[in-house]
Amino acid sequence: MSTVSMAPASSSRRLRRWRRRLDPCVSVLGILVILGAVLFSQELRTQILVTTCGIVLMEVGVWRLAQRLLPSERQYNALRAEVDRFLQLVRHLNTAALARKAHDAPETRQAFAQVYQEMQQAVARMATLAGKTDAELAAEKVQEPLRRAV
């Protein structure tokens, strides 16, 4: 029985490590900028300006905004989109279940059954998309018309 290695490439591992450290480093940099403004600046306007910049840097780190500057490393975007859609369906299913619980009528049962069926279809789509990168899915779409023609 063979096993597939799930370990990412060395450069990918380094990028992931860099991503994890980026936001805390930006926050620390903001703190250092604030301390520098207070300790080393003589003029009040300069202190306020530099301190404001330091606060902005801290907020960027706290809200994890710096990571958006780095390129995305996601390869399975279609699967991710389908999972996001599935999570929306879970919310709809709960809403339909609460409506059915509050008023058990054919309409509410039908709404619940419809969302349930949509969830089953979403799981089938996720199974189809699993393990396929966007490039592989694009290649499949190109090959699909060729298969039909043969």
N, C-alpha and C positions, 0 to 999 in steps of 0.2 A: 504494500500500500504506500503510495507516494504522497508526500505532503507538499503543498504549495507554500513557498516562503511569502509571508506577508510583510516582511521588513522593507521599508522604503529605501530608496537610494540614498547615498551619503549626502548628496547636495540637498535633497528633499528634507532629510532629517535636520540638516543645518538651518535651512530656511524655516522649518517649523520651530526650532529652538529660538531662532532670531525673532520670529513672530511672538512667541510667548514672552520674551524679555523686552520687547520694544515698548509696550505701554507702561510697565513699571519704570523703565529707564526714562521715559518722557516725563512721568510724574516727578521722579527724583530730580531731573533737570529743572523742572519748574520750581521746585523747592529751592534748589541751589541758586537759581536766578533771583528769586525773592530775597533770599538771605544776602546775596551779593548786592542787590539794590539797597537794602537797609544798611548793610555794614560799610559799603565802599562808596556810595554816592552821597555827595554833599547837598546837591540841589533837590528841593522838594519835588519839582516837576519831573525830574529824571527818575527819582525814587518811585513816584506814582506810575509813570509810564513803564518802567522796567518791572515793577511789581505786578502790574496788570498783565504784562506779557508772561510773567511767571505763573500767574493764576490761570491764564489761558492754557499754558503748557500742562499744568496740573490737571485741568479739566479734560484736555485731549487724552491724557493718560488714563484718567479715571473712567471715561466713557468709551475707551478703546477705539478711538477714532484714528489713531496712527496706523492701525493694521490695514485700514482701507487704502492706504497709499501703496501697499505692497501688492504684487500681482496675486490673483487667486490661484490656489493650487488644486482646486477641485477639478476632478476629471469626469465625474459622473453626474453632470448637471441635470440630465433628463430624469434620472432616478430621484435626485433631490427634489426636483419640481413635483414629481408624482407623489413623493412622501409628504411634501407641504400640502398638496391637494388632499391627500388622505387625512391629514390632521384637521383640515377644514371639514371634511366629511364626518369626522368623529364629533366635532362640535355640533354639526347639523343633526347627527344621530341622537345626541343627548337632548337637543331641543325637541326633536320629534318624539323621543321617549317621554319627556316631561309633558308634552302636549297630550300624548296618548294616556298618560297616567292621570292627568287632570280631567280629560274628557274622552272616554273610550268610545269612539265613534268610527264608522267605516273610513272616513276621511283621514283621521289621525293614524289609524292602522295602516292605511295605504301610504301615507307620507313616510311612516317609519319603514315600511317594507321597501319603498323606493330608495331611500337613503342606504338601507342595508344592501340592496342590490348594487347600487353605485359603488359601495365600499368593496364588494366582492370583485367587481370589474377593475377597481383600482389596484387591488392585490394582484390580480392577473397581469395587469400592465407592469406593476413593479417587478414581478417575476420575470417578465420579458426584458425589462430594462436592466436588471441586476447584472453587475459585472461588465457592462458595456460602456465604454467611454463615448463621448460625443462624436469623436472621429469614427469609431466603429459603427455607431448608429447611422452616421452620414454615409459611410461606405455601404451599409446594408440597404439604405434607401436607393442608392445608385444602382446596386445590383438587382434589386427587386423588379424593376421594369424589364431588365434583361432576361430574368428567369421567366417572366410571363410571356415574353416574345418567343422563347424557345419551345 
